[in-house]
Amino acid sequence: MANGQLILERERAGRLVNLGVRFFLSAALTAGQTAGGSAPFALGWVAAAGPGMEGGAALAGAFAGAALFLPFAKALPFLAVAVLILAASTALGGTWIPSRPRPLALTAAGLYVTVEGIYILQSLSPLERLADCLAAVVLLGASTWLFFPLLRGGEGREIVDGLIFLAGALVTAVEGLEILGFSPARALLCFLAALAAYDRGPAAGAAFGLGLGLTAELCGSRLPLTAALGLAGLAAGSRQGWRRPWAALAFLASAGAAALAEGCPLPLLPEAAAGTGLFLALPGRFVAGKRVRPAIPPVQKEEPEESPAPWRQRLDRAAAALRDLYDSIGRFAPPVADENPAIVFDRSAEKVCRGCALCELCWQKDYTGTFNAMNDATPYLLERGRALAKDFPEYFTGRCIHLPDLLAAINSELSAFLLRRQYRRQLEETRRSARGQYAQLSELLTATAAGLEAAAPAMAVGSPCRVGAALRPKEGETVCGDTVASFRTDQGQWCLLLADGMGSGEPARKESALVCRLLQQFLEAGVAPEAALKTLNSAMNLRGAESGAFTTVDLCVYDPRAREAAFYKCGAAPSYLKRGGVVRRVTGASLPVGLQGPPPDVTRAPLAPGGFAVMVSDGVADPAEDEWLLNLLAGWTGEDPQDLAGLILAESVRREKLRDDCGVQVLYCPETKAREV
């Protein structure tokens, strides 16, 4: 009897703990809100809890959370939806709907739309509330779906997914809390994305990263996290089965590249570093043991290597999905139109003038004079942000018997009007930023898929090329603002870079070196030159939005197999192709990197063995007066590219007097000689 009583007490204590966990997590999830103030995570928790005491505990937690974290205007519809969800779960308890996550998520989303739709229709700006409603519906459905295995029982993978999403939802509630610009919540999001990617592989890693980033952005994050976490999750997942430091390094490098591409390297970089640090500090039994990741069977040497076709198809599908998402955001986005300032006076008059004894005189008999007075005062109100008595004509202020009350009402409505205008503009800017992220990530994935198809060992094709380069700073400067780089990719292509930063000296050198380094990283990763330059241009445009800085880029890509050179020019000076005594001039008209403009100009030309490709900056020769350079190249008979680069620079110094930074880079393709027998 004593043993039975002890077991009963333990069961009762366990049930109380279970109900308490549901209560407190429901209250905590209420703090995770969208930009418009909705709390979809707590509603998803109530829906997944089901009927009975478990659902009642979750509903009680939602009431407590609403009292703590929601204003009264937002708490009413939130609690109405929560009560309806629990009522529907109880009423449909004998059917199959509450026992399956998909119909349960659809039911909860439908109830939310029904209640929120009433408020949207009664709102003065329904389009603004519609955007938040759509975001809340998406998060509510996802929450119900992922919380269901946690509260109703599920398989191991489903529980892990639900725990990661639950942690991400709780973290987003405090995402806005920062310490000297550093957000611990965003660091935890990076930790969760890295852990999920290392556990589940590249496809799931990208999905988790995109999901966590999109959730944070819909909840009001000021940083564009979707592209950064999605690309970082893909990179970290590709290192599944490797040691954790390699996965952490891949995550950190990809997050940094994506953050820099969006023009916000800080504070996301320190937060990503902190998140990867937590990932590395996690005990090994939680990462490499049987609890999280199954053992990877050894690769048999007799088996052929896996074809890149499945990976290419997955990347193509992911790119197509992101492209569709990009198109859908632009296609269904409501048109942005500024609100008419006249609404400020209409609402103020409704508050003050309706009960005034002179209402009929001002707004009926002398309506034209009142209208002109309001219209004349509008520019001063919008410029100053506050109404004063001197903004109105004397015939109006002398007649108004409630002028102080009217000015107070106008200032109140004007403040609300300006806030609504600022909100609409920020919403449109966020929408454009999100569309750019999806389009950019889609292009990167498409380029990576194409690289998998074209990848082939080509390093042994043809004789190795030789490169020569020479730099000289502007007269009076100690540092050259031009930067040159040359390297060979895994596909066997030779790449030559010449970047010219705006101005001269150390600032120009830093800008040109940064552009060269980023572009080289993209090209060495297998990204196509067009996609790499377009991504780099977007990043540098955001970087130089305030300073107006830009950098010219001259890129030459030589394919020894095709014996073809491709020149990509972004505001760069002409380049030259030489073979024997024949010289060809290659020009372009695109804008430099960092300025909005069309894609870079691309010129493809054959480059047979024995030929030279010469790249110069605009300080070497004036594009309109480069006859001397053409003659020098046509008459030169040597084979050392370094000698040719030095000769061009010496002649330029003699003619141009170092009026600007000078950079020269030469590629030489040696002739193949027949082996003697």
N, C-alpha and C positions, 0 to 999 in steps of 0.2 A: 504493500500500500504506500509506504514511504517512497519507494522508487518510482511508482506511478505518479505520485504527487510531484516529485522532483522533475520528472520528464515534462509534465504539464506546465510547471512553472517555467522551465526552460523554453518550451514552445511559446508560451505567452510572452516571455521577455524578448524572444526572437521576433515575434510578430510586432511588438511595440517598437523595437528598433527599426524594423522594416517600414512601419508607418512613419516613424520619425524621420528616416532618411528621405522618404518621398515628400514629406512636408517641407523639410528644410531645403532640399534641392529645388523643389518647385518655387519656393520663395526666392532662392538665390538666382534662379533662371529668369525671374521677372526683371532683374537688373540688366539683363542683356536685351537691349532695345535697338530697333532700327533708327535710321536718321529721323523718321517722322514720329518716333515715340511709341511704336507698337512693341509688344513683347511676345513674339511668336514662339520662342523656345519654351516658355512656361506653358503655353497652350498645348504645344506638342507633348510635353510631359504629362499634362492632365489627360490628353487623349490616349496616350500609350498606357497610362495607369489602369484604364478600364473601369468597370463599375465596382460597386461594393465599397468596403472600407478603404481599400487602396486608392481608389479614385477619389473618395471623400477626403483622404489625407492630402492628396495632391491638390485638390480644389481649395482646401483650407490654407495650404501653403501659398497658392496663388492669391487668395484674399490678403494674406499677410504681406506678400511681396508687393501687391498693388498699393497697400497702405504706406509702405516704406519708400517705394521707388517711382510710383506713377502719379502724375497730377490728376486731379479729380476728373477733368475732361477726358483723359485717356483711360482712367480706371473704369469708368462706366461701361464702355463697349467691351473692354477686355474681360471684365467679370461677367458680362452678359454672354459672351462667347464661351467662356469657361463653364458656366452653368449649363448652357445648351449642349456642350460636348458631353459632359457627364450625364445629363438627362438622356441624350441620344444613346450613349453606351448602355445605360440601364434599361431603356425601353427596348433596345435591339439585342439585349443580352442573350436571348434564346436563338438568335440567328447567327449566320457565319460572318456578318460584317465586322463586329468588334473583335473577332478572333484572328483576323488577317490584317497585316500592316497596310496593304495597298488600299482596300476599300475604307479602312479606318482613316487613313490620311486624306483620302478624297472627301470623306464625310466631314472631317474637321475643317478642311479648307473651304468646303461649301458653306458651312455654318458661319465661318469668319466672313466670307464674302457677303453673305446675306445681311449680317449685322452691320458690317462696315459700309456696305453699299448705301444704307439709309443715311449714314452720316455724310457720305460723299455727295449724295444728291442734295442734301441740305446745306452743303458747304458753299461759301462764296467763291472759292477757287477749287473746283472739283479735280482739275487735272493734277494739282500738286498732291492732293491726298490719294489720287489714283496710283501714282508712282510708288508711294509708300505701301499702299495696299497690295500691289503686285509683289513687291519685295517680301512683305510679311507672309503672303500666301505661299510663296516658294519655300521660305524658311520653316513655316509651320508644317508643310507636307514633309520636308526632309527630316524635321525633328521627330514627327510622329513615326516615320518609317525607321529611323535609326535608334530611337529610344525603345521601340517595341521589343526587340530581343533582350534589352536590359531588364525590363519590367515584367515581361511575360515568359522569359526563358527562350534561349536560342542557342545556336551552335557557336563554337569558339571564335571563328572569324567574325561572325555577326556581333558578338559581344565586344570584341576588340574594336571594331568599327564604331559601335555605339559609344564606347568609353572615350575614344578619341574625339568624336563629335561633341560629347557631353563636356569634355575638358575644354574644347575650343569654344563652345557656347559660354561656359563660365568665364573663360579668359576675356572674351570680347566685352564682357560687362565692365571690365576695368581697363580696356584698351586705351582710353583717353588719359589715364593717370601716367604722368611722366616725371622723371627725375633728371633735371638738367637736359631735357630733350630726349632722354632714354626711356623707352616704354618696356617695363618687364613683361607686360602682357604680350607684346609683339615678339619678344624673345621666346616666350613659351609657345607661341604659335609656330615659330621656326623649329623649335624642338619637336613639337608634335608632327609637323610635316616631315622632318628628317627621319623620325622614328618610324612613321607609317611607310615612307618610301623604302627605307632599308629593310623593312619587314615584308612588304608586299611586292616590290619590284617596280620597274619604270612606269608602266601604264597606271597601276593603282597609285603610285607616288605622285604622278602628275595630277590624277583625279583628286586625291586628298589635298594637294597643294592648292589647286584651283578652287576646291570647295571651301577650304579654310580662308583663303584670301578673299573670295567673293563674299563669304559670310561676314568677315570683318569690314569690308567696304560697304556692304548694305547696312551695317550697324553703325556707320558714320566714321570709319577710319579716314584720316586725312592723308594717308599714304596709299599709292596704288599697289596693293599687295598681291593681286590675283596673278599677274604675269610673273612676278618675282618668285612667289611660292610654287606656282605651277612648274616653271622651268627648273627651279631648284629641286623640286620633288622628282622630276623626270631624270635629272642628272644623278641625284643620290640613289634613286632606284636602279639605275643602270650599273651601280657598283654593288648590287646585291650579291652576297657570296664572297666579297672581298673583305679585307679588314676594315674596321670602322673608320680609322683615320682617312682612308681614301674616299669613303662615302661622305664624310664630313667635309673634306676638302672640295669635292665636287659640288656639294650643296652650297657651301659658302661662296665658291667662285661663280656659280650660276646665279645665285641670289644677288651678288654684287654686280654682275654684268647686266642683269635685268633691271636692277635699281638704277644703275648708271644710265641705262638706255632710256629710262623714264625721267631722267634729270634730277633724281633725289638720292644720291649715294649715301647721304646722312639724313636721319639717324638709322636707316635700315641696316647698314653694314655692321655697326657695333651690335645691334640686336640680333642679326643673323649669326655673328660670331659667338654671342652669349648662348644662343639656342644650340648651336653645334657643340659648344663646350659642355652644356648639360647632356647632350646626346652622347658625347664621349665619356662623360663621368658616370653614366648609367651603368650599374653592375652588369657584368657579362651574362649572368643567368637570365636576365630579362630581355636580352637581345639575341644572343647566340644559342640559347638553350632550346629545349623542346617546347617551352611555353609559348614562344612567339614565332620562331621561324623554324620550319622543318629543315633537316639536313639536306644539303645539295649533293646528289649522287655524283661520284667522280666521272669525268668524261672519258669514255673509252677511246683509245687511240685508233682502234680499227674503224670506228664510226666516222662517216664524213661530217664535216663541219655544217652547222645549221645554215640553211640558206637565209640570206638577208630579206627574202621576199615577205615573210610574215611581219617582220619588224617594219618594213617599208609600208606595208598595207596598214598597220596600226597607226603609224605616224601620219599617213595620208588621211586616214579616217579622223584622227584627232584634229588635224589641220582643217579638214572640211567642216567638222563640228564647230570649231572656233570661228571659221569664216561665216557659217550660217548664223552663229550668235552675233557676230559683228554686224551682219546685214540686218538681222531682226531688230537690233537696237536702233539702227538708223531708220528702218522702214516704219516702225510703229512708234517712234518718239513723237510726242505731241509738239506742235509748233510753239515756239517760245515767242510770246508777244508781251510787250510791256503794258502794265495796267494803266488805265487812264487816271491821271492825277485828280480828275474831277470827283472821283469817289471820296476823296478826303473831305471836300466841302459838303457833299451830299450826306455823308454819315454824320458830320458835325452839325449840320443844320437839323438833321433828324433828332439829335439829342437836345439841342439848345433852342432852336427857333420854333419848333412845333408848338410849344406852349407859350410863346411870346405874344404880347398884345399887338405887336407890329408885324406879325408874320404875314398877314394878307397884304400889307403895304409893300413889304420887301420882296416877297416871292410871287406876287400876282400882279399888282398894279405897276410896280417898278421893277419887274423881273429883269429887264434888260440892264438897268443900272447895277443891280446886284450881281448879275452874271459877269458884267465887264469888270467889276471890282474884284471878284474872285479870280477871273482870268488874268488880270494885270498883276495880281500878287503871286501867282503860281511860280514864275521864274525865281523870285526871291526866296520862296519857301524851299524849293528844290535845291537851290545853291547853298543856302545857309543850313538847312535841315531843321529850321524852327521858324515859327511865324511871330512877327512883331506887329504892333499897331501901325507903325509907320509904313508897312508894306501895302496898306489899303488906302484908298483915296479919302479925303476929308469928308466928302458928302456921305460916305458910308460909315466911317467911324463916329461922326457926329450924330448920326441918327440911331445907331445900334445901342440899345439900352442894356444889353447883356454882353458887351464886348469882352470883358475878362473871361467870362465863361466860354464864349465862342472861341477865343484864342486858345484856351486850355484844351477844348475839345479838338480843335484843328491840330494842335501840336501832338496830341495823343494819337489821332488818326494818321498824321503824317509820319510819326515814328513807326507805326505798324506798316504803313505803305512802303517805307524805305526798307524795312526788314524783309517784307515779302519780295520786293524787287531783288534784294541781295540774295535771298534764298533761291529764287528762280535762276539767277545767273550762276550761282555756285552749282546748282543741280545740272544745268546745261554743261558747265565745264567738266563736272564729274562724268557726265554721260559721254562727252567727247573723249575724255581721257580713257574711260573704260573701253570704248570702241577702238581706240588706237592700240590699247594693250592686246585685245583679242586679235586684231588684224596683224599686229606685229608678231605675236607668238605663232599665229597660223603660218606666216611666211617663213619663220625660222624652222618650224617643223616640216614644212614642205621642202625647204632647201636641204634639211637633214635627210629626209627620205630620198631625195634625188641623189644625194651623196652616197647613200647605201647602195643604190643601183649602179652608180658609176664607179664605185670604189674598186680598184684593181691594182695589184702591185706593178708599178711602172717606174720604179726608181732606177732600173737598169737600162732603160731605153735611151739610146743615143749617147753621145759623148757629153760629159759634164760641161755646163756653161761656166763662164768666168764673168765676174762682176767687178767694176771699178767705180769709185765714188770720190768726190772732193767737195768740201764745204769751206766757205769763207764768210766771216761776219761783215756787216756793214761798217763803213768807215766810222771810227770812234766807238764802236762796240767791241766787247770782249767775247761775247757769246753769239753764235749764229742762230737766227730764228728759224732756219730750215732744218728739217730732219729727214734722213734717208734710212731705208731698211731694205734688206734683201734676204730671201729665204726660199726653201723648196718645200712644197707640201707633200703629204703622203701619196697623193695621186701623181707625183712626178712633175708638177708644174712649178715653174720659176716665177716668183712674185717680186716685183720691185716697187717700192713705195717712195714717194717724194712729197712731203707735206710742207707748206709754207704758212706759218702763223701770221696773223694780222699784226703789223707793226714790226718791231725788231727788238733784239736783246733777250733777256731772260723770260719775260712774259710770253713773247712769241714762241720761244723755244719750248716752254712748258706745254703750250697748246698744241703745237705741231707734234711733239713727242707723245702726248696723250692720244692724239688721233692715230698716229702710226701704231702705237702699241695695241690699241683696241682693235683696229682693223686687222692687224696681224693675227690677233687671237681668233677673230672670227674666221679668217681664211684658213688658218691652221686647223681649226675645228671642222673644216669641210663645208662651211657655209658658202653659198654661191656669192661671187663678188657683188652682183646687183643687190641681193638681199642684205649683204653686209653693209654696203654703202648707204642703203636706204635706212637701215636701223641706226647706223652711226649718225646720219644726218638728223634723224628725229631726236636722238639723245643730245647732240651738240646744239640743236635749236633750242631745246629746253634749257640747256646749260647757259647759253648766251642770250637768253630772252631779255635780261636786264642790261647786260654790258654791251650787247651788240657785236661781240667778237665772232670771228669766223676764221676758217682755215681752208686753204686750197689743197686739194688732194689729186695727185697724179699716180695712177696705178697701172702697171704693165704686168700682164699675166701671159707667160710664154709656155705653150704646150709642145714639148719636143716630139710627141707622137704625131701630132697634126702639123708640126712646123708652122705654127700660127701664133701671132702675138695679138693680144687684145688690150687696148688702151681705154681706161675708164678715167674720164676727166671731170673734175668738179672745180671749175674756176681756174684750172691749171694752165701754164704756158704751153706752147706747142712742143711736141716731141718729134723725133726724127728717126727714120729707118734708113740704114746705109748698107749697101752691098756693092763693093767695088767703087766705081765712080758715080753711082746712081744714088741719089738721096731723095727720100719722100718725107713730106711734112705732114704731121698728124695734129689736128686742132680739135677744140671743143668749145661749146658755148654755154654749158651748164653753170649754175651758181656755185660758189664754194660751200663746203660743209658747214652747217650752222645757220644757213639762210633757207627759207622756204622757197622751193622751186621744183622744176621737173626732175625726173631721174637723171643720173649722170649720162653724159654722152659716151657711147661705146663705138670704137672703131677697131675692126679686125683686119689684119693684113698678114700675108705670108712673111715668114722670116726663116730663110733657108740657111744651112750651115755656111759659115763665112760672113754672116751678116751681123750688123750692130743695131741695137735699140738704144737711143740716147734720150735721156730725160733731163730737162733743165728747169730751174725756177725762173720767175720773171725778172729777177735781178741779174741774170746772166746776159740776157739779150732782150731788147725791146721786140715784141712780136711783130711790130710793123717795120723794123729795121734789122732783120736777122740775116741779111744777104751774106755778111762776112762769115756767119756760122755755117751756112749752106756750102760756101766755097771751101771752108776749112775741112768739113767732113768729106766733101767730094775729093779733095786732093790728098787726104791722109791715107797712107798705105801700110800702116803698122797693124799688129794683131793684139797688142796688150791694151785691154780696156782701161786700166789704171793710168797708162800714159796718155790715152786720149782724153780722159776726164781731167787730168792735170793740165793738158794743153788748152782745152776749152776754157778752163777757169783762168789760166794765166792770160789768155787773149782777152777774156771778158774784163779782167781787172785793168788791163791797159786801155781798153776802149771805154768802159762804163764808169771807171773810177770808183767802184764799190759804193754806188749810190743806194744800194739795197743789199740784203743778204743774198748770197749766191750758193746754189746747190746743184751738183751735177752727178748723175748716175748713169753708167753705161753697162749694157749687157752684150756679151759677145758669144756667139755660137760657133765653136771651132769646127773646121771642116774635118770630116772623117777621112783618114788616109788609109789606103789599101795596105794590108799587111804583106810584106815581102815574103816570097816563098824561096 
